Every structure is written in C-alpha cells, then in structure tokens.
C-alpha cells in the first residue's frame, strides 16, 4: 500500500491517546472564537457529547496498544519521500537526545507516554476546560505533539474538504449519467444503509491457466513472508502453524486452518467488517475486501470473476485461542 502525507496524518486519529490530545488542543483553540464561528463539532452544543466521549474512552484506553500504533505511524512518517515529509514530526524526532544504543523514536515514545496526563480520566476532564495557554503550561508531551502538528493537520483537513466539495458537485452528474444508462434501474449501494445479499463460497479463474482457490491457509501465510512490512509473520504464529492441521479450527478439505475465503457476494465501500452468515445463522467470517478483477463491480458486476474476500472466523479463533492463548476472551464467546 502506498503511504503519503495525508494517509499518515489521517491515521494519527486512531490511537486514543493521540485522539484525546488532538481533541483537547482543538477545543482550546476553537473556544477563542465566537460560538457561531467555530468549526462544526466544536460549538457549545457539542461539549456534552465530547465530555461523554472523554469519559467513556477510558474503558478501552490501553497505553501499550496506543504506543505501538503511534510508533508504527511515526515510522511511516519518517520514511516518507521528500515532498511528502511531515516537517513537524521530523523536527520532534530530530530534537530528541539519545545514546547511540537508543532509538530516538523509542526515547520520545517512552517520555511521551510516561509523562502525558491525557490518560488520567480526572485530569483529562480538567484539561477539557482549560484555555490553550493553560494547556501549554502543563508541558504535556502529547498536547505538545498536537500543537506541533496542528498546521500540517489543518492543511490536510482543508485538502480533504476541497476534495469532498468537488466530489459533491460531480457525484450527482455521475449518478444521473448512470441512471440514464440503466434506464432508471439503479443497483442499491451499501454506503450508510443496511442490506443483505446472498452468495456462495467459490474460487475463480481470471484468465486461462490461472485458477484461484476459494481458501487461503496458514501455510500460505508463512510462504508469503518477505520480512518486510506488510508481509511479516508474528513469531507466535510461526510457532503455532505446524500444529494447525490438527487444530480444532482446521478444515479437512485444506488440511489446515483456513485464513481467508472468496465468495460471490457483491460488496463495495462501506461493506468492510460486514458479518458473513451461513444458512444456520452462524458467523463464519468478516468481509474486508474484494479482488482486483472485481473492482469494476460498482459499475458492472461480473459474476464470473467478481469476488468478495472475508477472513474465516476459524482463523480468528485459531489466533485468539491457539496462537495468543487469550483464555478470558475465549470464555466470553459462544462456539457451536
């Protein structure tokens, strides 16, 4: 997958600690404006929902998890080509003083997550009521990160708004042309709406001499490893894989634990994460992608080659149970 500045800046909202810091910093800035002039989501009427979120986020707030995410996104930022660099991040990491045996990135992460107060629920609510000047006086490293990256994040947000504006003008023309082509018989999409469609597990042949099986396996995961992102296989999965064929989650026809499977379901943007249910109503997978040959299905669905790709629930259970031994999580599940 190609990474660029906008992708990296957008991904920094994923880790909750960073999301909290961005939110607190932005609210402090927006409060300097008259309420009517503030950005959407930062007016006085929005403060109740923001407070609720700042309280509820504690349920899933895990510093170790967020640190790992932030490290990954910072690594992606530091590897961007010239012309796509995020200067604020470059400056932050370059300013870190570290021994030769230490990574500047790890030193910054250790200091940031050890000294930030955004993870403290009581302090977080106090910070929400602070002005930008009061936040500055805290010298909180994640608030400082939010402040340092603010201009570049705002530039990215404005680029996104410009693109959305252009799309909102062009999309009606596209839909009108599509409706004329189809004589008004439009295919329902899945963007923002609930729908059910039916399909079967089935491979395909994109051209003569090439056949794709409907299942991939754990053995195939190991074969694809290159040692470089994104094809890095976790060590625990390598250790567990030799026993996959005898696992309770193995599928006899492939003599392995199935990882992903193909179906003839028609999916599009908005379907990622959709549950795949069998005829008995049991969850058998989660849809996450479509195949290359099926990209044109938004305009013309070709049942011979268009396929949806789903992760097999047996692989999910294999990873939870046999690879990472998350017994508490397994106890919460109802398995048939």
matplotlib code that plots the C-alpha trace (Angstrom):
import matplotlib.pyplot as plt

x = [0.0, 1.3, 1.8, 1.7, 1.5, -2.3, -2.6, -0.2, -1.8, -5.2, -4.0, -2.9, -6.5, -6.6, -4.6, -6.9, -4.2, -3.4, -7.1, -7.7, -4.7, -5.8, -9.4, -8.3, -6.0, -8.5, -11.3, -9.0, -8.3, -11.9, -13.1, -11.2, -13.8, -17.4, -19.5, -21.1, -17.7, -16.4, -15.8, -18.6, -18.3, -16.6, -19.6, -21.0, -23.8, -21.2, -19.5, -21.8, -21.1, -17.4, -17.4, -19.3, -16.7, -13.8, -15.3, -16.3, -12.9, -11.3, -13.0, -10.7, -7.7, -4.6, -1.3, 0.8, -1.5, -1.6, 2.2, 2.6, 0.2, 1.9, 5.3, 4.1, 2.6, 5.7, 7.9, 5.7, 6.1, 9.9, 10.1, 8.0, 9.8, 10.9, 7.9, 5.7, 7.6, 5.7, 8.2, 6.8, 7.4, 10.9, 11.7, 10.3, 12.3, 15.5, 15.4, 15.5, 18.7, 19.5, 22.5, 24.0, 22.4, 18.9, 16.4, 15.3, 11.8, 11.6, 13.1, 10.4, 7.7, 8.8, 8.9, 5.6, 3.6, 5.3, 4.6, 1.3, -1.8, -4.4, -4.7, -5.8, -9.6, -9.9, -7.1, -8.5, -11.8, -9.9, -7.8, -11.0, -12.0, -8.5, -7.5, -4.7, -2.4, -3.2, -2.7, 0.7, 1.8, 1.3, 4.1, 2.2, 4.2, 1.1, -0.5, 2.8, 2.6, -0.9, 0.2, 3.3, 1.4, -1.6, -0.8, 0.0, -3.1, -5.2, -3.7, -4.6, -8.1, -8.5, -7.3, -9.9, -12.6, -11.7, -11.8, -15.1, -16.5, -15.5, -16.9, -20.2, -20.6, -19.5, -21.3, -24.8, -23.7, -22.2, -25.4, -27.6, -25.5, -25.5, -29.3, -29.8, -27.5, -29.5, -32.9, -33.5, -32.9, -30.2, -28.4, -28.7, -25.4, -24.2, -22.9, -24.7, -27.5, -28.3, -28.6, -28.3, -27.1, -26.5, -23.6, -21.6, -18.0, -16.3, -13.0, -12.5, -10.3, -9.3, -7.7, -6.8, -4.3, -4.8, -7.2, -7.6, -8.8, -11.6, -9.5, -6.1, -4.3, -1.9, 0.8, 0.2, 0.7, 4.2, 5.0, 4.2, 6.5, 9.2, 10.5, 9.3, 6.0, 3.3, 4.5, 5.9, 4.6, 4.5, 6.8, 4.0, 2.1, 5.1, 5.4, 1.7, 1.4, 2.9, 0.1, -2.6, -3.7, -4.6, -6.3, -10.0, -10.3, -8.8, -10.8, -10.3, -10.5, -7.5, -5.8, -5.1, -6.8, -8.5, -7.4, -9.5, -12.2, -13.8, -17.5, -19.7, -21.2, -21.3, -19.6, -18.4, -17.1, -18.9, -19.1, -15.8, -16.4, -19.7, -20.6, -20.8, -23.5, -24.2, -27.6, -27.9, -27.3, -23.8, -21.0, -18.5, -16.4, -15.9, -15.8, -12.9, -12.0, -12.8, -10.5, -8.6, -10.9, -13.9, -13.0, -15.3, -18.3, -19.6, -20.4, -20.9, -21.0, -19.4, -20.3, -17.6, -14.7, -16.1, -15.4, -15.6, -12.8, -13.5, -11.4, -12.5, -13.8, -11.9, -8.7, -9.8, -10.4, -7.2, -5.2, -7.1, -7.0, -4.0, -1.6, -2.1, -4.0, -6.4, -8.4, -10.5, -11.7, -12.5, -14.6, -16.8, -17.6, -20.3, -19.0, -21.1]
y = [0.0, 3.4, 5.8, 9.5, 12.5, 12.6, 8.9, 9.2, 12.3, 10.7, 7.6, 9.5, 9.8, 6.0, 5.8, 7.1, 8.9, 11.0, 11.4, 12.8, 15.2, 16.5, 17.0, 18.8, 21.1, 21.8, 22.7, 25.1, 26.9, 26.9, 28.4, 31.6, 32.2, 33.2, 30.1, 30.7, 30.9, 27.7, 24.6, 22.0, 19.7, 22.4, 24.6, 24.8, 22.5, 19.8, 20.0, 17.5, 14.7, 15.5, 15.2, 11.9, 10.6, 11.8, 9.8, 6.7, 6.4, 5.2, 1.8, 0.9, 3.1, 0.9, 2.8, -0.1, -0.6, 3.1, 3.4, 0.6, 2.3, 5.7, 4.1, 2.5, 5.7, 7.7, 5.2, 5.6, 9.4, 9.2, 7.0, 9.4, 10.7, 14.3, 16.4, 14.3, 14.9, 16.0, 18.6, 18.9, 15.1, 15.3, 18.2, 16.4, 13.3, 15.1, 17.1, 14.0, 13.4, 9.7, 7.5, 5.6, 2.4, 4.1, 4.8, 8.5, 7.3, 4.9, 7.6, 10.1, 7.5, 6.4, 10.0, 10.9, 8.1, 8.2, 12.0, 12.6, 13.3, 12.6, 9.0, 10.2, 10.4, 13.1, 15.3, 14.8, 16.5, 19.4, 19.8, 19.9, 23.1, 24.7, 27.5, 26.9, 28.9, 26.8, 23.6, 25.0, 25.4, 21.7, 20.8, 17.6, 15.8, 14.6, 18.1, 19.4, 16.9, 18.0, 21.7, 21.0, 19.0, 21.3, 23.4, 20.3, 18.5, 21.6, 21.7, 18.0, 18.6, 21.5, 19.4, 16.7, 19.4, 20.6, 17.1, 16.4, 19.6, 18.7, 15.2, 16.6, 18.6, 15.8, 12.8, 13.9, 14.1, 10.7, 9.2, 10.9, 9.5, 6.1, 6.3, 7.2, 4.3, 1.9, 3.4, 4.3, 0.9, 1.6, -1.1, -0.3, 0.6, -0.2, 3.2, 4.2, 1.8, -1.7, -4.5, -8.3, -10.1, -13.7, -15.6, -18.9, -19.7, -20.0, -19.5, -18.1, -18.0, -14.6, -16.0, -19.3, -21.3, -19.3, -20.6, -19.1, -21.5, -20.2, -20.7, -19.5, -21.2, -20.6, -22.4, -19.9, -17.0, -18.3, -18.8, -15.1, -13.8, -11.4, -10.0, -6.5, -4.8, -5.8, -9.4, -10.0, -13.1, -12.8, -15.3, -16.8, -17.6, -19.3, -21.4, -22.4, -23.0, -26.6, -27.8, -26.0, -29.1, -30.8, -27.8, -27.8, -25.0, -26.9, -27.6, -31.1, -30.3, -27.9, -29.9, -26.6, -23.7, -21.6, -17.9, -16.1, -17.2, -15.9, -15.6, -14.4, -11.7, -8.2, -5.8, -2.2, 0.7, 0.6, -3.2, -3.7, -5.6, -6.9, -10.3, -13.3, -15.6, -19.2, -20.8, -21.6, -18.0, -18.6, -16.2, -17.7, -14.7, -11.0, -9.3, -6.9, -6.6, -7.5, -9.0, -7.0, -8.2, -7.2, -3.5, -2.6, -4.2, -0.8, -0.2, -3.6, -6.8, -9.8, -12.9, -14.9, -13.0, -10.6, -11.9, -10.7, -11.6, -12.4, -13.5, -17.0, -17.0, -20.2, -18.4, -15.6, -18.2, -20.0, -16.8, -16.0, -19.5, -21.4, -18.5, -16.0, -18.1, -15.4, -17.6, -14.9, -13.7, -17.3, -17.7, -14.9, -16.5, -18.9, -21.5, -24.0]
z = [0.0, -0.9, 2.0, 1.7, 4.0, 4.1, 4.9, 7.8, 9.2, 9.0, 10.8, 13.9, 14.9, 15.5, 18.8, 21.6, 23.4, 20.3, 19.5, 23.0, 22.7, 19.3, 20.6, 23.8, 21.8, 19.1, 21.6, 23.4, 20.1, 19.0, 22.3, 21.3, 18.6, 18.9, 19.1, 15.7, 14.0, 15.4, 13.3, 13.2, 16.3, 18.5, 19.4, 22.9, 21.9, 21.1, 24.5, 26.2, 23.6, 23.8, 27.6, 27.4, 24.9, 27.1, 30.0, 28.0, 26.2, 29.4, 29.0, 26.1, 26.8, 26.7, 26.7, 25.4, 22.5, 21.6, 21.9, 19.4, 17.0, 17.4, 16.8, 13.6, 12.2, 13.2, 11.4, 8.3, 8.6, 8.9, 5.8, 3.6, 0.4, 0.0, -0.9, 1.4, 4.7, 7.8, 9.0, 12.5, 13.1, 11.6, 13.9, 17.0, 16.5, 15.4, 18.6, 20.8, 22.7, 22.8, 23.3, 20.4, 21.6, 21.8, 19.1, 19.1, 18.3, 21.3, 23.6, 22.5, 22.9, 26.3, 27.5, 25.9, 27.3, 30.7, 31.2, 29.4, 31.5, 28.9, 30.1, 33.6, 33.5, 36.2, 34.7, 31.2, 32.2, 33.8, 30.6, 28.6, 30.4, 30.0, 27.6, 25.1, 27.4, 30.4, 28.3, 27.2, 30.9, 31.5, 29.1, 28.3, 25.5, 23.7, 23.8, 22.5, 19.7, 18.9, 18.9, 16.7, 14.1, 14.0, 11.0, 8.8, 10.0, 9.2, 5.7, 5.3, 6.5, 4.1, 1.2, 2.2, 2.4, -1.1, -2.5, -0.8, -2.2, -5.7, -5.3, -4.0, -7.2, -9.6, -7.9, -8.9, -12.5, -12.3, -10.8, -13.4, -16.2, -14.6, -14.1, -17.8, -18.8, -16.7, -17.6, -14.0, -12.6, -10.1, -8.0, -4.3, -2.6, 0.9, 1.9, 5.0, 4.6, 5.8, 3.3, 2.9, -0.2, -0.9, -2.3, -2.2, -1.4, -4.8, -6.4, -9.9, -13.0, -14.2, -17.4, -19.0, -17.0, -13.8, -11.1, -7.6, -4.9, -2.6, 0.5, 1.7, 4.7, 7.5, 5.4, 2.7, 5.2, 6.0, 2.3, 1.6, 4.3, 2.9, 6.2, 5.1, 6.0, 5.5, 5.0, 8.4, 10.2, 14.1, 15.8, 17.8, 14.6, 13.2, 16.3, 16.2, 12.5, 12.3, 14.5, 12.5, 10.6, 13.9, 15.5, 16.4, 13.9, 11.0, 7.8, 6.5, 2.7, 3.0, 5.8, 7.6, 9.3, 6.6, 6.7, 4.1, 1.7, -1.5, -2.1, -4.9, -2.7, -4.2, -1.9, -2.1, 0.0, 3.3, 3.5, 5.3, 8.5, 7.4, 9.0, 6.7, 8.0, 6.9, 6.4, 10.1, 11.1, 12.5, 11.9, 9.6, 8.5, 8.3, 4.8, 4.3, 0.6, -2.9, -5.6, -8.2, -11.0, -9.1, -8.7, -11.6, -9.8, -8.6, -12.2, -13.8, -11.7, -13.5, -11.5, -13.2, -11.7, -9.1, -5.6, -2.0, 0.4, 4.0, 6.9, 8.1, 11.6, 12.2, 11.7, 14.1, 16.7, 15.9, 16.5, 19.7, 21.1, 19.8, 18.9, 21.7, 24.3, 25.2, 27.5, 29.1, 25.7, 24.6, 27.7, 26.6, 23.2, 22.3, 19.9, 18.1]

ax = plt.figure().add_subplot(projection="3d")
ax.plot(x, y, z, "-o")
ax.set_aspect("equal")
plt.show()
